[in-house]
Amino acid sequence: MSVSASGYLRIGSTDVDAWMDFGTGVLGMMDAQREDTGGARFLRLDDHPFRFMVEPAEADGLIATGLEFPDEDAFIRTCEALVAHGAQHLVLIDSISPRRAPTAGRALEAKQMDAAEWAAYVTRFREICKMGVDHGLTVGIHAHAAGFMDFEPELERLLGEIPEDLLQICFDTGHHSYAGFDPIAFMEKWISRISYLHFKDIDPAVKADVIAKRTGFYDACGQGIFCNLGQGDVQFSEVKRILEDAQFEGWCTVEQDCDPTLDVSPIADAIANRSFLKSIGF
């Protein structure tokens, strides 16, 4: 791929001030002196406005990486290379935000973008969608817990502002349930626009507990809110019916978010999930 540089890093930190001290005192970076309503701070290396964005988070880690292309032609060549290697889908996910992670699953408490932020957000999405479609990729939006594209009204608003020929849906059954909405009802309504699926299940007891206790996203994952398929509240027999009625021929990826620091067995989970899907006819 024709990537010329890493444009920026978004870093989640439990101690932003300590990260700033490390960046300026050890790495030799400069405090960019930028304002951010979410409490993020910024570090510069050169004449770029910033290279590191360090934001408050419940756990330390890399949130996102922005890659720079030297010019439009380089981006076109990269898209062509992806397609040449068999890529069919471009899935867009809004990154987890410290402004939204604390209220995952609680739509009424979640902070919202203001009018200017939303307008810029839609513009960016529309431009990315067009670039993907122009290169033969099917572009789908994945609503994801703890990001600014999470709850059903936000997703439907975006779908209303970007036309179907540019934007499809990568539908995640578990994240939709976690958000507090009915994945089956959504699929019934939007199946013609769903191009790709993530199969994921939600433990209803854990969900009720984390909502009642106002638990953030990362802690909820550690408590096992995403369970094996068939053990949660997503009715996969109905998911199967909707897909068959629509003669859906796309891909479905089985996912299970978990805390890798805990005693987990991805292989055992994968075997159990495959066994469950076979038992209901997939």
ChimeraX attribute file (.defattr): number of C-alpha atoms within 10 A of each C-alpha:
attribute: neighborCount
match mode: 1-to-1
recipient: residues
	/A:1	13
	/A:2	16
	/A:3	14
	/A:4	12
	/A:5	11
	/A:6	12
	/A:7	15
	/A:8	19
	/A:9	19
	/A:10	19
	/A:11	21
	/A:12	24
	/A:13	21
	/A:14	15
	/A:15	15
	/A:16	21
	/A:17	15
	/A:18	10
	/A:19	18
	/A:20	21
	/A:21	14
	/A:22	13
	/A:23	20
	/A:24	15
	/A:25	11
	/A:26	9
	/A:27	11
	/A:28	13
	/A:29	20
	/A:30	17
	/A:31	17
	/A:32	17
	/A:33	12
	/A:34	11
	/A:35	10
	/A:36	10
	/A:37	6
	/A:38	12
	/A:39	13
	/A:40	20
	/A:41	22
	/A:42	24
	/A:43	25
	/A:44	20
	/A:45	17
	/A:46	10
	/A:47	7
	/A:48	11
	/A:49	14
	/A:50	21
	/A:51	21
	/A:52	22
	/A:53	20
	/A:54	25
	/A:55	25
	/A:56	20
	/A:57	23
	/A:58	16
	/A:59	12
	/A:60	14
	/A:61	12
	/A:62	12
	/A:63	17
	/A:64	15
	/A:65	13
	/A:66	12
	/A:67	13
	/A:68	15
	/A:69	18
	/A:70	12
	/A:71	11
	/A:72	9
	/A:73	11
	/A:74	16
	/A:75	17
	/A:76	18
	/A:77	14
	/A:78	17
	/A:79	21
	/A:80	17
	/A:81	14
	/A:82	17
	/A:83	15
	/A:84	10
	/A:85	9
	/A:86	9
	/A:87	14
	/A:88	15
	/A:89	20
	/A:90	20
	/A:91	18
	/A:92	18
	/A:93	17
	/A:94	18
	/A:95	15
	/A:96	21
	/A:97	18
	/A:98	21
	/A:99	20
	/A:100	24
	/A:101	21
	/A:102	21
	/A:103	22
	/A:104	29
	/A:105	29
	/A:106	21
	/A:107	18
	/A:108	9
	/A:109	12
	/A:110	19
	/A:111	12
	/A:112	15
	/A:113	11
	/A:114	8
	/A:115	9
	/A:116	8
	/A:117	11
	/A:118	14
	/A:119	11
	/A:120	11
	/A:121	15
	/A:122	16
	/A:123	14
	/A:124	11
	/A:125	18
	/A:126	18
	/A:127	11
	/A:128	17
	/A:129	25
	/A:130	17
	/A:131	17
	/A:132	22
	/A:133	16
	/A:134	13
	/A:135	16
	/A:136	16
	/A:137	21
	/A:138	23
	/A:139	26
	/A:140	25
	/A:141	25
	/A:142	23
	/A:143	25
	/A:144	24
	/A:145	27
	/A:146	27
	/A:147	20
	/A:148	24
	/A:149	23
	/A:150	25
	/A:151	26
	/A:152	19
	/A:153	12
	/A:154	15
	/A:155	17
	/A:156	13
	/A:157	12
	/A:158	19
	/A:159	18
	/A:160	10
	/A:161	12
	/A:162	16
	/A:163	12
	/A:164	14
	/A:165	12
	/A:166	21
	/A:167	28
	/A:168	25
	/A:169	24
	/A:170	25
	/A:171	26
	/A:172	23
	/A:173	26
	/A:174	29
	/A:175	26
	/A:176	26
	/A:177	25
	/A:178	28
	/A:179	22
	/A:180	16
	/A:181	18
	/A:182	17
	/A:183	25
	/A:184	19
	/A:185	12
	/A:186	15
	/A:187	18
	/A:188	14
	/A:189	10
	/A:190	14
	/A:191	18
	/A:192	13
	/A:193	17
	/A:194	18
	/A:195	21
	/A:196	24
	/A:197	19
	/A:198	18
	/A:199	20
	/A:200	25
	/A:201	29
	/A:202	25
	/A:203	22
	/A:204	18
	/A:205	11
	/A:206	18
	/A:207	24
	/A:208	14
	/A:209	14
	/A:210	21
	/A:211	17
	/A:212	10
	/A:213	9
	/A:214	16
	/A:215	20
	/A:216	20
	/A:217	23
	/A:218	17
	/A:219	16
	/A:220	20
	/A:221	19
	/A:222	15
	/A:223	19
	/A:224	17
	/A:225	26
	/A:226	25
	/A:227	24
	/A:228	24
	/A:229	27
	/A:230	19
	/A:231	15
	/A:232	21
	/A:233	20
	/A:234	23
	/A:235	16
	/A:236	22
	/A:237	13
	/A:238	15
	/A:239	17
	/A:240	16
	/A:241	11
	/A:242	16
	/A:243	16
	/A:244	11
	/A:245	9
	/A:246	12
	/A:247	9
	/A:248	15
	/A:249	10
	/A:250	10
	/A:251	12
	/A:252	14
	/A:253	10
	/A:254	17
	/A:255	20
	/A:256	21
	/A:257	15
	/A:258	20
	/A:259	14
	/A:260	11
	/A:261	7
	/A:262	9
	/A:263	7
	/A:264	11
	/A:265	10
	/A:266	11
	/A:267	9
	/A:268	11
	/A:269	16
	/A:270	16
	/A:271	11
	/A:272	15
	/A:273	22
	/A:274	15
	/A:275	13
	/A:276	17
	/A:277	16
	/A:278	10
	/A:279	9
	/A:280	11
	/A:281	8
	/A:282	11
